[in-house]
Amino acid sequence: MAYTNREIVVKVGKVTGGQLPPYAGEYTAVSDVYDDKVLPTANRSMLHDLTILKIPQREVTNPHGGTTFIIGGND
């Protein structure tokens, strides 16, 4: 399975004239190993900080006496 590097691009601009409609979506998002997630924040006023949670990860012992590092998935 191949993985690609991903970029986070943030555009910052000056808001002029009038107020933007409020953002009514989630303020917390969980990173995903396979899929992108888009929060519809364009041209919206946000009242709180946006929190991006890390991708779930854990270490487990394996039958060969080593440790397996698991990225994503459920416990």
MARBA-3410 file (N, C-alpha, C, O; in Angstrom, 1 decimal):
75
0.8,-1.2,0.0,0.0,0.0,0.0,0.9,1.2,0.0,1.8,1.3,0.8 ~ 0.6,2.2,-0.8,1.4,3.4,-1.0,0.7,4.5,-0.3,-0.5,4.7,-0.3 ~ 1.5,5.4,0.4,1.0,6.5,1.0,1.7,7.8,0.4,2.8,7.7,0.0 ~ 1.0,8.9,0.3,1.5,10.1,-0.2,1.6,11.1,0.9,0.8,11.1,1.8 ~ 2.5,12.0,0.8,2.5,13.2,1.7,1.4,14.1,1.4,1.1,14.3,0.2
0.8,14.7,2.4,-0.3,15.6,2.2,0.1,17.0,2.7,0.9,17.1,3.7 ~ -0.4,18.0,2.1,-0.1,19.4,2.6,-1.4,20.0,3.2,-2.5,19.6,2.8 ~ -1.2,20.9,4.1,-2.3,21.7,4.6,-2.0,23.1,4.1,-1.0,23.7,4.4 ~ -3.0,23.6,3.3,-2.8,24.9,2.8,-3.8,25.8,3.4,-5.0,25.5,3.5 ~ -3.3,26.9,4.0,-4.2,27.9,4.6,-4.1,29.2,3.9,-3.0,29.7,3.7
-5.2,29.8,3.5,-5.2,31.1,2.9,-5.7,32.1,3.9,-6.8,31.9,4.5 ~ -5.0,33.1,4.1,-5.4,34.2,5.1,-5.6,35.5,4.3,-4.8,35.9,3.5 ~ -6.8,36.1,4.5,-7.0,37.3,3.8,-7.8,38.3,4.7,-8.2,37.9,5.8 ~ -7.9,39.5,4.3,-8.5,40.5,5.0,-10.0,40.5,4.6,-10.4,40.6,3.4 ~ -10.9,40.5,5.6,-12.3,40.6,5.4,-12.7,42.1,5.4,-12.4,42.8,6.3
-13.4,42.5,4.3,-13.8,43.9,4.2,-15.3,43.9,3.9,-15.8,43.1,3.2 ~ -16.0,44.9,4.4,-17.4,45.2,4.1,-18.3,44.1,4.6,-18.3,43.0,4.0 ~ -19.1,44.4,5.5,-20.2,43.5,6.0,-19.6,42.3,6.8,-18.4,42.1,7.0 ~ -20.6,41.5,7.3,-20.2,40.4,8.1,-20.4,39.1,7.3,-21.3,39.0,6.5 ~ -19.6,38.1,7.6,-19.7,36.8,7.0,-20.7,36.0,7.8,-20.9,36.2,9.0
-21.5,35.1,7.1,-22.4,34.2,7.9,-21.6,33.3,8.8,-20.4,33.0,8.5 ~ -22.2,32.9,9.9,-21.4,32.1,10.9,-21.2,30.7,10.3,-22.1,30.2,9.6 ~ -20.1,30.1,10.7,-19.9,28.7,10.4,-20.7,27.9,11.4,-20.6,28.1,12.6 ~ -21.5,26.9,10.9,-22.4,26.1,11.8,-22.0,24.7,11.8,-22.7,23.8,12.3 ~ -20.8,24.3,11.4,-20.3,22.9,11.4,-19.6,22.5,12.6,-19.6,23.2,13.6
-18.9,21.4,12.5,-18.1,20.9,13.6,-16.8,21.7,13.8,-16.3,22.3,12.9 ~ -16.4,21.8,15.1,-15.2,22.5,15.4,-14.1,21.5,15.8,-13.0,21.9,16.1 ~ -14.4,20.2,15.7,-13.4,19.2,16.0,-13.4,18.2,14.9,-14.5,17.7,14.4 ~ -12.2,17.8,14.3,-12.1,16.9,13.3,-11.0,15.9,13.6,-10.1,16.2,14.3 ~ -11.2,14.6,13.2,-10.2,13.6,13.4,-9.5,13.3,12.1,-10.2,13.1,11.1
-8.2,13.4,12.1,-7.4,13.0,10.9,-7.7,11.6,10.5,-8.1,10.8,11.3 ~ -7.6,11.4,9.2,-7.9,10.0,8.7,-6.7,9.6,7.8,-6.0,10.3,7.2 ~ -6.4,8.3,7.9,-5.3,7.7,7.2,-5.5,7.7,5.7,-4.6,7.9,4.9 ~ -6.7,7.4,5.3,-7.0,7.2,3.9,-7.8,8.3,3.2,-7.6,8.5,2.0 ~ -8.7,9.0,3.9,-9.6,10.0,3.2,-9.4,11.4,3.7,-9.0,11.6,4.9
-9.5,12.3,2.8,-9.5,13.7,3.2,-10.9,14.1,3.9,-11.9,13.5,3.6 ~ -10.8,15.1,4.7,-12.1,15.6,5.3,-12.1,17.1,5.0,-11.1,17.8,5.3 ~ -13.2,17.7,4.5,-13.3,19.1,4.2,-14.4,19.6,5.1,-15.5,19.1,5.1 ~ -14.0,20.7,5.9,-15.0,21.4,6.7,-15.4,22.6,5.9,-14.5,23.4,5.5 ~ -16.7,22.9,5.7,-17.1,24.0,4.8,-17.0,25.3,5.6,-18.0,25.9,6.0
-15.7,25.8,5.7,-15.5,27.1,6.4,-15.3,28.3,5.5,-15.2,29.4,6.0 ~ -15.2,28.1,4.2,-14.9,29.2,3.3,-16.0,30.2,3.4,-17.2,29.9,3.4 ~ -15.6,31.5,3.5,-16.5,32.6,3.6,-17.5,32.5,4.7,-18.6,32.9,4.6 ~ -17.0,32.0,5.8,-17.8,31.9,7.1,-17.0,32.5,8.2,-15.7,32.4,8.2 ~ -17.7,33.0,9.2,-17.1,33.5,10.4,-17.0,32.4,11.4,-18.1,31.8,11.7
-15.9,32.1,12.0,-15.7,31.0,13.0,-15.6,31.7,14.4,-14.9,32.6,14.6 ~ -16.4,31.1,15.3,-16.4,31.7,16.7,-15.4,31.0,17.6,-15.1,31.5,18.7 ~ -14.9,29.8,17.3,-14.0,29.1,18.1,-12.8,28.6,17.3,-12.9,28.6,16.0 ~ -11.8,28.1,18.0,-10.7,27.5,17.3,-11.1,26.1,16.7,-12.0,25.4,17.3 ~ -10.5,25.7,15.6,-10.7,24.4,15.0,-9.7,23.5,15.6,-8.5,23.8,15.6
-10.1,22.3,16.1,-9.2,21.3,16.6,-9.1,20.1,15.7,-10.2,19.5,15.4 ~ -7.9,19.8,15.3,-7.7,18.6,14.5,-7.0,17.5,15.4,-5.9,17.7,15.8 ~ -7.7,16.4,15.6,-7.2,15.4,16.5,-6.2,14.5,15.7,-6.4,14.3,14.5 ~ -5.2,14.0,16.4,-4.2,13.1,15.7,-4.9,11.8,15.3,-5.9,11.4,15.8 ~ -4.2,11.2,14.3,-4.7,9.9,13.8,-4.5,8.9,15.0,-3.4,8.8,15.5
-5.5,8.1,15.3,-5.3,7.1,16.4,-4.1,6.1,16.1,-4.0,5.7,14.9 ~ -3.4,5.8,17.1,-2.2,4.9,16.9,-2.0,4.2,18.2,-2.4,4.6,19.3 ~ -1.4,3.0,18.1,-1.1,2.2,19.3,0.0,1.2,19.0,0.2,0.9,17.8 ~ 0.6,0.7,20.0,1.6,-0.4,19.9,1.1,-1.7,20.5,0.5,-1.6,21.6 ~ 1.3,-2.8,19.9,0.9,-4.1,20.5,2.0,-5.1,20.3,2.8,-4.9,19.3
2.1,-6.0,21.1,3.1,-7.1,21.0,2.6,-8.0,19.9,1.4,-8.2,19.7 ~ 3.6,-8.6,19.2,3.2,-9.6,18.1,3.7,-11.0,18.5,4.6,-11.1,19.4 ~ 3.3,-12.0,17.8,3.7,-13.4,18.2,5.2,-13.7,18.0,5.6,-14.7,18.5 ~ 5.9,-12.8,17.4,7.3,-13.1,17.2,8.2,-12.3,18.2,9.4,-12.3,18.1 ~ 7.6,-11.8,19.3,8.3,-11.2,20.4,8.6,-9.7,20.1,9.3,-9.1,20.9
8.1,-9.2,19.0,8.4,-7.8,18.7,7.2,-6.9,19.0,6.2,-7.3,19.7 ~ 7.2,-5.7,18.5,6.2,-4.7,18.7,5.7,-4.3,17.4,6.4,-3.9,16.5 ~ 4.3,-4.2,17.2,3.7,-3.8,16.0,3.1,-2.4,16.3,2.4,-2.3,17.3 ~ 3.4,-1.4,15.4,2.8,-0.1,15.6,1.7,0.0,14.6,1.8,-0.1,13.4 ~ 0.5,0.3,15.1,-0.7,0.3,14.3,-1.2,1.8,14.2,-1.4,2.5,15.2
-1.4,2.2,12.9,-1.8,3.6,12.7,-3.3,3.5,12.1,-3.5,2.8,11.2 ~ -4.2,4.3,12.8,-5.6,4.3,12.4,-6.3,3.0,12.9,-5.7,2.2,13.6 ~ -7.5,2.9,12.6,-8.3,1.8,13.0,-8.8,1.9,14.4,-8.6,2.9,15.1 ~ -9.5,0.9,14.8,-10.1,0.9,16.2,-9.3,0.0,17.1,-8.5,-0.8,16.7 ~ -9.4,0.3,18.4,-8.6,-0.5,19.4,-9.0,-2.0,19.4,-8.4,-2.7,20.1
END
